[in-house]
Amino acid sequence: MNCPKTISAALFKVQNKATRLVHDSENSFQSYKYVSVDRYYEYIRPLLNDAGIMIIPNEVESGLSPDGKTLKLVFEFHILHKDGDVWEFPIRRTVYIPYNGAQAIGSALSYADKFILRTLFKLSTGEEADVEHEIKQPTVDADAGSTVRGGQDPVVDFDYAGAPYRVFGGGNEINKTFTAIETWGVQMKKNQHIKTDLNIKEVNRVRGDVKDSQDMTENAKAKMLTSIDGLGVTYEA
């Protein structure tokens, strides 16, 4: 679809001013230097503000491989101009990273953000193997951590809060994972194996998250709890 002239002019303005990013961090596990996601944000934010545009990520798809070791997340990046123009052509990026718990979600978004900024504005960093390094490092900043040697633990963990919200199959395998409770709830309700032990435990875990949340209003919390209880499988441990 045609890009509004305000946005195309703004994108060119940012690209015209963008220069090389300098490494500011080092991975002590694999001995290489990289540009942190915070450095990307610090560098690009003033340029975006000056040009009058915002780049907003939106997760549109997520899933876990059958062996529970690889997380797939698909993001769409929407570009908005300060005067209200929107480019109705979101830029899509797919990220695959080792799944090692809830922190993998932040790692995937970190990687996708860096990837979109670097490719959109042709930012030079001098990093020849970013993709290999970043996909191996599922931490808050995808470059920063040690190599993940395994995938999902043999014993399924229910002692964490937040995403990923999981839907289990009949063989106690993870069929799908989600970062939004609403999407998880819709899929869980459709799950023919909803009353298996692991699904019941996951429903109970998510209900506890909502019940103890400090980030939701009481009204929003009450609506969410009613929706979760509507699944018909909640129990208190």
Secondary structure as the mmCIF struct_conf table of DSSP 4:
data_model
#
loop_
_struct_conf.conf_type_id
_struct_conf.id
_struct_conf.beg_label_comp_id
_struct_conf.beg_label_asym_id
_struct_conf.beg_label_seq_id
_struct_conf.end_label_comp_id
_struct_conf.end_label_asym_id
_struct_conf.end_label_seq_id
HELX_LH_PP_P HELX_LH_PP_P1 ASN A 2 PRO A 4
HELX_RH_AL_P HELX_RH_AL_P1 LYS A 5 LYS A 17
HELX_LH_PP_P HELX_LH_PP_P2 ARG A 20 HIS A 23
STRN STRN1 SER A 25 ASN A 27
TURN_TY1_P TURN_TY1_P1 SER A 28 SER A 31
STRN STRN2 TYR A 32 TYR A 34
HELX_RH_AL_P HELX_RH_AL_P2 VAL A 37 ALA A 51
TURN_TY1_P TURN_TY1_P2 GLY A 52 GLY A 52
STRN STRN3 ILE A 53 LEU A 64
TURN_TY1_P TURN_TY1_P3 PRO A 66 ASP A 67
BEND BEND1 GLY A 68 GLY A 68
STRN STRN4 THR A 70 HIS A 81
TURN_TY1_P TURN_TY1_P4 LYS A 82 ASP A 83
BEND BEND2 GLY A 84 GLY A 84
STRN STRN5 VAL A 86 VAL A 86
BEND BEND3 GLU A 88 PHE A 89
HELX_LH_PP_P HELX_LH_PP_P3 PRO A 90 PRO A 90
STRN STRN6 ILE A 91 PRO A 98
BEND BEND4 GLY A 101 GLY A 101
TURN_TY1_P TURN_TY1_P5 ALA A 102 ALA A 102
HELX_RH_AL_P HELX_RH_AL_P3 GLN A 103 LEU A 120
TURN_TY1_P TURN_TY1_P6 PHE A 121 LYS A 122
BEND BEND5 GLU A 128 GLU A 128
HELX_RH_AL_P HELX_RH_AL_P4 ASP A 130 ILE A 135
TURN_TY1_P TURN_TY1_P7 LYS A 136 LYS A 136
BEND BEND6 THR A 139 ASP A 141
TURN_TY1_P TURN_TY1_P8 ALA A 142 ASP A 143
BEND BEND7 ALA A 144 GLY A 145
HELX_LH_PP_P HELX_LH_PP_P4 SER A 146 VAL A 148
BEND BEND8 GLN A 152 GLN A 152
BEND BEND9 PRO A 154 VAL A 155
HELX_LH_PP_P HELX_LH_PP_P5 VAL A 156 ASP A 157
BEND BEND10 GLY A 162 ALA A 163
HELX_LH_PP_P HELX_LH_PP_P6 PRO A 164 PRO A 164
STRN STRN7 TYR A 165 PHE A 168
TURN_TY1_P TURN_TY1_P9 GLY A 170 GLY A 171
BEND BEND11 ASN A 172 ASN A 172
STRN STRN8 ILE A 174 PHE A 178
BEND BEND12 THR A 179 ALA A 180
HELX_RH_AL_P HELX_RH_AL_P5 ILE A 181 LYS A 190
TURN_TY1_P TURN_TY1_P10 GLN A 192 LYS A 195
BEND BEND13 THR A 196 THR A 196
HELX_RH_AL_P HELX_RH_AL_P6 ASP A 197 ASP A 212
BEND BEND14 GLN A 214 MET A 216
HELX_RH_AL_P HELX_RH_AL_P7 GLU A 218 ASP A 229
TURN_TY1_P TURN_TY1_P11 GLY A 230 LEU A 231
BEND BEND15 GLY A 232 GLY A 232
#
